[in-house]
């Protein structure tokens, strides 16, 4: 089953001492920023069943950033997203890796209850991960070396870090 991937800020998705008041099974309201919508649509990415496209996807997402930092993301099985009542449509992505852009999708016709349902599904059935900057840099370097990403389309910060890597 394919996975739906959304960039997040992982620290908002679990209880820590800074939010001692948060009850078990509840989510911080701040996670709603990670599930930001525009015109009731939310941008997501499709990860293949075997995760064979995950590294290319992560490098492409990181390549759109101005500064190299942690890349946090959540994944949720596509069938769970559908079970929440959310429609998924394929749309063209906008990353420096044109091959990756075909994996872009939008969650459409979103209501508040559907976004809250997605948040709860991520909490109960999803997975959150963090990729460290050093690993992201290696993924971007590999994508540049293979010609998947044009280094001239990267920020100055990322290009400088790539040069130090070589």
N, C-alpha and C positions, 0 to 999 in steps of 0.2 A: 504494500500500500504506500503510495507516495506521501511525502510529508509536506506540510505548509510551513515555511520559515518566515519569521518576522524579526527584524532587529529590535532589541530591547535594551534596557539598562537592568542587568541581572539583580543588582542590589535592591531593587524595588519589589522583586518577586518572592522574597522570603522574609520571614520574621527575624529581626535582629534586635539587640538591646536598645537601639534608638527608637523603636516602636513597641515598647513593652506592653502598651495598652491594647495592641492588636490581638483579637481573639483567634484561637486556632481555626483554620479553615477560611479565614477572612483574608482579603487582599488590601494592600495600601491603596488609597484613592490615587496616589501618584502614578500607578501603573497605567492609568487611562491615557497618560501622555504617550506611552509606548504604543498604544492602540489608537493613535490619532487617525481621524478620518478626514476626508475632504469630499464634499458633495455626497456624503454617506457611502464612500468607497474607501477601502483600505488596501494599500500596496503590500503584497506578499510575494514569496518566491516558492517555486515547486522544487522539492528535492526528490530525486529518483529513489525508487524502492531500495536499491542497493547502495545509495548515497554516493554513487560514482561521480556525480556532478557537484558534490558539496565543496570540495577544495576550490574548484573554478568559481563557484558562486561566492564563496567567502572572499576570495582574492578580488573579485570584481566589485563586491560591495565595499570592501576596504579601500579599493582604488579610487572610490568616489569621495573619500574623506580628505580634508585639508591636512590633517595631522594624524600620524599613526598612533593608535591607542588600542585598548582592549576592544574586542568586537564581541559583544554579547548578543545572543539570539535565542529565540524559543522555536521549537518545532512541535507540530501537532499533526497527527494523522489526518489525511484529507477526509476520510469518512467521518471523523469526529466533527470536523468543521461543518460538513454537510448536515450532520445530525442536529447541530445547533440551529439549523434552518438558514444557513448562510449560503448564498449563491457565489460560485467561483467562476470568473471569466478570464480567459487568457488575453493579456494585453502586452504590448511591446515595452520592455524595460529600457532603462537609460544608464548603462554602465559602459566603461571603456572596452569591455569584452563583449563584442557583438554576438558571439556564440551564446553567451549567458542570457542575453536579453530575451530570448525565446522562452525562458523559464519564468518570466514575470507573469503574475496574475493579480487580479484585483478581487477583493471580496466586496460584493455590491449589495445595494438595497439594505444597508445596515440601519438598524434601529438601536436605541440604547440597550434594550433587553438582549439583542443579539451580540452587541459588543461585550456586555457583562457576561453573557453565556460563553463567549470566546475566552474571556479572561479566566473564568472558572474552569473551563476545559483545559486551558494551559496549566493551571495550578494542579488539577487532579490527574490529567492524562498526558500532559505535554512534558517536554524536557527543555530545560534551560542550560545553555553552555556558554563558556567564555573561552575565547581564543586570545592568547597573549600577543602583544605587539611583535615579539621576535618571530613567532610562528607565522603571523600574518605577513611580515616582511618576506619570509622565505617563500610563502605562497605567491605573493606578488612577483618576487624575483623569478620564480619558475614560470609564471604566466608571461612575463616580459621576455624571458629567454626563448620561450616556445612561440613567441609572436602573437599570443592571444591578447596581450595588452600592449598598447603603444606607450612607451615610457614618457613620451612628450605630453601625454594627456594626464599625467600624474602631477600632484602638487609638488611644489619645490621641496617641502619637507620630506615627502616620501622618496623623491628622486635622490635627494642628498643621502638619505639612509641607505638606499640601494647602492649608491656609489661607494659608501663606506663598507658595505657588505662584500664587495668584489675586491 
